[in-house]
Amino acid sequence: MPKNPSSAAPPITYADAGVDIDRANRTKQRIRYLARKTFTRGVLSEIGGFGGLFAVDKTKYSDPVLVSSVDGVGTKLKVAFEMGLHSTVGADLVNHCVNDIAVQGAAPLFFMDYLATGKLEPSIAEKVVEGIADACKHNGCALIGGETAEMPGFYPDGEYDLAGFIVGVVERDRVITGKDVQIGDVILGLPSNGLHTNGYSLARKLLFEVARYSLDDYVNEMKGKVGNELMRTHKSYWPALRKLIDAQCISAMAHITGGGITENLPRVLPRGTAASIDLGSWPIPPLFEHLRELGSIPQDEMLRTFNMGLGMLLVIPLAKFKKAQSVLERVNEKAYTIGRIVKGERKVIYN
């Protein structure tokens, strides 16, 4: 028979199992404050409810289409843990998601995050959410909710996982799908800010296992410290894309993430078309060249793993090329003419 618990034995609480509800509540109070600073007119709910409420402005959109995306930061988080740098990964997450829906012409409306860890460290959680909130504010996007999960024994000490969900809106007749892409259209490339959030498993292997660098090492070939180069923030292209979309001079856009140019550009090409890309038409940052040298990586593998210095590709009708250039110059966004749309079957041809 089971023994009767002693009346003198202290009660076992959730905190004894590793989950401190009171500490979590204090952290969530701070998160509410950070999120509230991002609220826009469409937000109808406070942080802390079972669901976030958001109303689409019917005076602005007559036939709105909602566009959504979800993503994470990947193994870039491993570098963040080692450096103790937690504010920039929040911006990485938001900007990645914003870019993903922007390529279809959608303006970001609201964002939700998921932060999971073994033991909740309030200072770290606050830094992560602070980065998320700042990026949301920068992109005109409201942070309306999320989940902070404490799961003892599930994650190593000092580590966490991070994911985000975004919803945007676009007028139905302004959705950009690539269906209007035609042979002869020009392809423009917008510079990336380093690796962004892709290719980190290979980059970490090359830099830390092959080259045996430390995060603080200054590497001449990369023109910077290893840690600083790896933690460059994923760039948001929304400020520039919004102007181009308003000017109606884009046929298609491709966010260059995992899979590089090789895998991402064909996703927006209609049947009967291909992309002819001129290698050497844009400067490749030193980081990528050094990674290639460290691993003796073939060119085709580099082009389908990393962004190679271009984070966003634009397909522009030839008749609107000068207009697009003018818009980009006004918003101080550098762009490189890297190729043309040619006859083919939804693939990238490198020259």
C-alpha positions as CSV (number, residue, x, y, z in Angstrom):
1,M,0.0,0.0,0.0
2,P,1.2,3.6,-0.7
3,K,2.6,5.3,2.3
4,N,0.6,8.2,3.7
5,P,2.5,11.5,3.2
6,S,3.8,12.9,6.5
7,S,1.8,15.8,7.7
8,A,5.2,17.5,8.5
9,A,6.5,17.2,5.0
10,P,6.5,20.6,3.1
11,P,4.2,20.8,0.1
12,I,5.7,20.5,-3.3
13,T,4.9,23.4,-5.6
14,Y,5.2,24.2,-9.3
15,A,8.3,26.3,-8.4
16,D,9.9,23.2,-6.9
17,A,9.5,21.6,-10.3
18,G,11.3,24.5,-11.9
19,V,8.4,26.7,-13.0
20,D,8.2,30.0,-11.0
21,I,4.8,31.5,-11.8
22,D,5.3,34.6,-9.8
23,R,8.7,35.3,-11.6
24,A,7.0,34.6,-14.9
25,N,4.2,37.0,-14.1
26,R,6.6,39.8,-13.2
27,T,8.4,39.3,-16.6
28,K,5.2,39.3,-18.5
29,Q,4.3,42.6,-16.9
30,R,7.4,44.1,-18.4
31,I,6.6,42.4,-21.8
32,R,3.1,44.0,-21.7
33,Y,4.7,47.4,-21.4
34,L,7.0,46.8,-24.3
35,A,4.2,45.4,-26.5
36,R,1.8,48.2,-25.7
37,K,4.3,50.7,-27.2
38,T,3.8,49.1,-30.6
39,F,0.0,49.2,-30.6
40,T,-1.6,50.7,-33.7
41,R,-5.2,51.9,-34.3
42,G,-6.3,48.4,-35.3
43,V,-5.4,46.8,-32.0
44,L,-8.6,46.0,-30.0
45,S,-7.2,43.9,-27.1
46,E,-4.7,44.2,-24.3
47,I,-1.8,41.8,-23.8
48,G,-2.7,38.9,-21.6
49,G,-6.0,37.7,-23.1
50,F,-6.5,34.3,-24.7
51,G,-6.3,35.8,-28.1
52,G,-5.2,39.1,-29.7
53,L,-7.9,41.2,-31.5
54,F,-7.1,43.3,-34.5
55,A,-9.5,45.1,-36.9
56,V,-8.6,45.8,-40.5
57,D,-9.3,49.4,-41.5
58,K,-12.2,49.2,-43.9
59,T,-11.8,52.8,-45.0
60,K,-8.3,51.9,-46.3
61,Y,-9.0,48.5,-47.9
62,S,-12.1,47.8,-50.0
63,D,-11.3,44.1,-50.6
64,P,-8.5,43.1,-48.2
65,V,-6.5,39.9,-48.4
66,L,-4.7,38.8,-45.3
67,V,-1.1,37.4,-45.8
68,S,0.6,35.4,-43.0
69,S,3.9,33.8,-42.3
70,V,5.7,32.0,-39.5
71,D,9.4,31.5,-39.0
72,G,12.3,31.2,-36.5
73,V,15.9,32.4,-36.1
74,G,17.6,29.0,-36.6
75,T,21.0,28.2,-35.2
76,K,22.0,31.9,-35.2
77,L,20.6,31.6,-31.6
78,K,23.6,29.5,-30.7
79,V,25.9,32.4,-31.4
80,A,23.6,34.7,-29.5
81,F,23.8,32.4,-26.4
82,E,27.6,32.3,-26.6
83,M,27.9,36.1,-26.9
84,G,25.2,36.9,-24.4
85,L,23.6,39.1,-27.0
86,H,19.8,38.7,-27.0
87,S,18.2,42.0,-28.3
88,T,19.2,41.6,-32.0
89,V,17.6,38.1,-32.5
90,G,14.2,39.6,-31.8
91,A,14.8,42.1,-34.7
92,D,16.0,39.2,-36.8
93,L,12.8,37.4,-36.3
94,V,10.5,40.3,-37.0
95,N,12.4,41.5,-40.1
96,H,12.5,38.1,-41.6
97,C,8.7,37.7,-41.3
98,V,8.0,41.2,-42.5
99,N,10.1,40.5,-45.7
100,D,8.3,37.2,-46.3
101,I,4.9,38.9,-46.6
102,A,6.2,42.1,-48.2
103,V,7.2,40.1,-51.3
104,Q,3.4,39.6,-51.9
105,G,2.7,43.3,-51.5
106,A,1.4,43.0,-47.9
107,A,1.8,45.7,-45.3
108,P,2.5,44.2,-41.8
109,L,-0.4,44.5,-39.4
110,F,0.4,42.5,-36.3
111,F,3.0,40.1,-34.9
112,M,3.0,37.4,-32.2
113,D,6.0,35.6,-30.7
114,Y,6.8,32.3,-29.0
115,L,9.7,32.2,-26.5
116,A,10.4,28.9,-24.9
117,T,13.2,28.1,-22.3
118,G,14.1,25.7,-19.6
119,K,14.3,28.3,-16.8
120,L,12.9,31.8,-17.5
121,E,15.6,34.4,-17.0
122,P,13.7,37.7,-16.8
123,S,16.6,39.9,-18.0
124,I,17.1,37.7,-21.1
125,A,13.4,37.4,-21.9
126,E,13.1,41.2,-21.6
127,K,16.0,41.8,-24.0
128,V,14.6,39.4,-26.6
129,V,11.1,41.0,-26.5
130,E,12.6,44.4,-26.5
131,G,14.2,43.6,-29.8
132,I,11.0,42.3,-31.1
133,A,9.0,45.3,-30.0
134,D,11.6,47.8,-31.4
135,A,11.5,46.0,-34.8
136,C,7.7,45.9,-34.8
137,K,7.6,49.6,-34.2
138,H,10.1,50.3,-37.0
139,N,8.0,48.3,-39.4
140,G,4.7,49.8,-38.3
141,C,3.6,46.4,-37.0
142,A,1.8,45.9,-33.6
143,L,3.0,43.2,-31.2
144,I,-0.4,42.0,-29.9
145,G,0.5,38.8,-28.0
146,G,2.6,35.8,-27.7
147,E,3.7,32.9,-25.4
148,T,6.5,32.7,-22.9
149,A,6.9,29.0,-22.0
150,E,9.0,27.7,-19.2
151,M,9.8,24.0,-19.6
152,P,12.4,22.7,-17.1
153,G,14.6,19.9,-18.5
154,F,13.6,20.5,-22.1
155,Y,16.3,23.1,-23.0
156,P,19.9,23.3,-21.9
157,D,20.7,26.0,-19.3
158,G,20.9,29.5,-20.8
159,E,19.3,28.5,-24.1
160,Y,15.9,29.2,-25.6
161,D,13.9,28.9,-28.8
162,L,12.2,31.7,-30.6
163,A,9.6,31.8,-33.3
164,G,7.2,34.4,-34.7
165,F,4.0,34.7,-36.6
166,I,3.0,37.7,-38.7
167,V,-0.2,38.9,-40.5
168,G,-0.3,41.6,-43.1
169,V,-2.8,42.9,-45.5
170,V,-3.0,43.8,-49.2
171,E,-5.8,44.9,-51.5
172,R,-6.9,41.9,-53.6
173,D,-6.1,43.5,-56.9
174,R,-2.7,44.6,-55.7
175,V,-1.4,41.1,-54.6
176,I,2.0,40.5,-56.1
177,T,2.3,36.8,-57.3
178,G,4.8,37.0,-60.2
179,K,2.1,36.2,-62.7
180,D,2.9,39.5,-64.5
181,V,6.6,38.7,-65.0
182,Q,7.6,38.8,-68.6
183,I,10.7,38.0,-70.7
184,G,12.9,41.1,-70.7
185,D,12.1,42.3,-67.2
186,V,15.1,43.5,-65.2
187,I,16.2,41.9,-62.0
188,L,17.5,44.1,-59.2
189,G,19.3,42.9,-56.1
190,L,19.2,44.8,-52.7
191,P,22.2,44.2,-50.5
192,S,22.0,42.0,-47.4
193,N,23.5,42.7,-44.0
194,G,25.6,39.6,-43.8
195,L,24.1,36.1,-43.4
196,H,20.8,37.4,-42.1
197,T,19.3,34.2,-40.5
198,N,20.3,31.4,-42.9
199,G,23.3,29.2,-43.4
200,Y,24.4,29.3,-39.8
201,S,24.9,25.6,-39.3
202,L,27.5,25.5,-42.1
203,A,29.0,28.9,-41.2
204,R,29.5,27.8,-37.5
205,K,31.1,24.5,-38.6
206,L,33.5,26.3,-40.9
207,L,34.4,29.2,-38.5
208,F,34.6,27.3,-35.2
209,E,35.5,23.7,-36.2
210,V,37.5,24.1,-39.3
211,A,39.2,27.5,-38.7
212,R,39.0,27.2,-34.9
213,Y,38.2,30.9,-34.5
214,S,36.7,32.3,-31.3
215,L,33.9,34.9,-31.3
216,D,36.4,37.6,-30.4
217,D,38.9,36.9,-33.1
218,Y,39.4,39.7,-35.6
219,V,39.8,38.0,-39.0
220,N,41.4,40.1,-41.8
221,E,39.7,38.2,-44.5
222,M,36.3,39.1,-43.1
223,K,37.3,42.6,-42.1
224,G,35.8,42.2,-38.6
225,K,35.4,40.1,-35.5
226,V,33.8,36.7,-36.0
227,G,31.0,37.3,-33.5
228,N,30.1,40.7,-34.8
229,E,29.9,39.5,-38.4
230,L,27.7,36.6,-37.4
231,M,25.3,38.7,-35.4
232,R,24.6,41.3,-38.0
233,T,20.9,42.0,-37.9
234,H,18.6,40.6,-40.6
235,K,17.6,43.6,-42.7
236,S,14.0,44.8,-43.1
237,Y,13.4,45.9,-46.7
238,W,9.8,47.1,-46.0
239,P,10.6,50.9,-46.0
240,A,11.9,50.6,-49.6
241,L,9.5,48.0,-50.8
242,R,6.5,50.0,-49.5
243,K,7.5,52.9,-51.8
244,L,8.1,50.6,-54.8
245,I,4.7,48.9,-54.2
246,D,2.9,52.2,-54.0
247,A,4.6,53.3,-57.3
248,Q,3.3,50.0,-58.9
249,C,6.6,49.2,-60.6
250,I,7.3,45.6,-59.4
251,S,6.3,42.4,-61.1
252,A,7.7,40.1,-58.5
253,M,10.0,39.9,-55.4
254,A,12.0,37.2,-53.8
255,H,13.3,37.2,-50.2
256,I,16.6,35.4,-50.4
257,T,16.7,33.1,-47.3
258,G,17.5,29.4,-47.0
259,G,18.2,28.0,-50.5
260,G,19.8,31.2,-51.7
261,I,19.1,32.8,-55.0
262,T,19.0,29.4,-56.7
263,E,16.0,28.1,-54.7
264,N,14.1,31.3,-53.9
265,L,13.9,33.2,-57.1
266,P,12.1,30.5,-59.1
267,R,9.3,30.5,-56.5
268,V,8.0,33.8,-58.1
269,L,8.6,33.0,-61.8
270,P,5.6,32.0,-64.0
271,R,5.9,29.0,-66.3
272,G,7.9,29.7,-69.5
273,T,10.3,32.0,-67.8
274,A,13.7,31.7,-66.1
275,A,16.2,34.1,-64.5
276,S,19.5,34.9,-66.1
277,I,21.9,36.1,-63.4
278,D,25.2,37.8,-64.1
279,L,27.7,36.7,-61.5
280,G,30.1,39.5,-60.7
281,S,27.4,42.2,-61.1
282,W,27.3,42.8,-57.4
283,P,29.9,42.9,-54.6
284,I,30.1,39.7,-52.5
285,P,30.9,40.6,-48.9
286,P,34.2,39.2,-47.5
287,L,32.4,36.9,-45.0
288,F,31.0,34.8,-47.9
289,E,34.3,34.6,-49.7
290,H,36.1,33.5,-46.6
291,L,33.5,30.8,-45.8
292,R,33.9,29.5,-49.4
293,E,37.7,29.3,-49.0
294,L,37.6,27.6,-45.6
295,G,35.4,24.8,-46.9
296,S,36.5,24.7,-50.5
297,I,32.8,25.0,-51.3
298,P,31.7,24.8,-54.9
299,Q,30.1,27.9,-56.3
300,D,26.7,26.3,-56.9
301,E,26.6,25.1,-53.2
302,M,27.4,28.7,-52.0
303,L,24.6,30.1,-54.2
304,R,22.0,27.6,-52.9
305,T,23.1,28.0,-49.2
306,F,23.8,31.6,-48.6
307,N,22.3,34.9,-49.8
308,M,25.8,35.9,-51.1
309,G,25.2,39.6,-50.3
310,L,21.7,40.0,-51.7
311,G,18.8,39.8,-49.3
312,M,16.0,40.8,-51.7
313,L,15.5,40.5,-55.5
314,L,13.1,42.6,-57.5
315,V,11.7,41.9,-60.9
316,I,11.0,45.2,-62.7
317,P,9.3,45.7,-66.1
318,L,11.8,47.4,-68.4
319,A,9.4,50.3,-69.0
320,K,9.4,51.0,-65.2
321,F,13.1,50.5,-64.6
322,K,14.0,54.2,-64.3
323,K,11.0,54.8,-62.1
324,A,12.1,52.1,-59.7
325,Q,15.6,53.4,-59.7
326,S,14.3,56.8,-58.8
327,V,12.2,55.5,-55.9
328,L,15.2,53.5,-54.5
329,E,17.4,56.5,-54.7
330,R,14.9,58.6,-52.8
331,V,14.8,56.1,-49.9
332,N,18.6,55.7,-50.1
333,E,18.4,52.0,-50.9
334,K,21.4,50.7,-52.9
335,A,20.4,48.3,-55.8
336,Y,22.4,46.3,-58.3
337,T,21.2,45.3,-61.8
338,I,22.0,41.6,-61.7
339,G,20.1,40.0,-64.6
340,R,17.1,39.6,-66.8
341,I,14.1,37.4,-67.2
342,V,14.5,35.0,-70.2
343,K,12.7,32.1,-71.8
344,G,13.0,28.9,-69.7
345,E,11.3,26.8,-67.1
346,R,11.4,28.4,-63.7
347,K,15.1,28.1,-62.9
348,V,18.1,30.4,-62.3
349,I,20.8,30.4,-65.0
350,Y,24.1,31.8,-63.9
351,N,26.4,33.5,-66.4
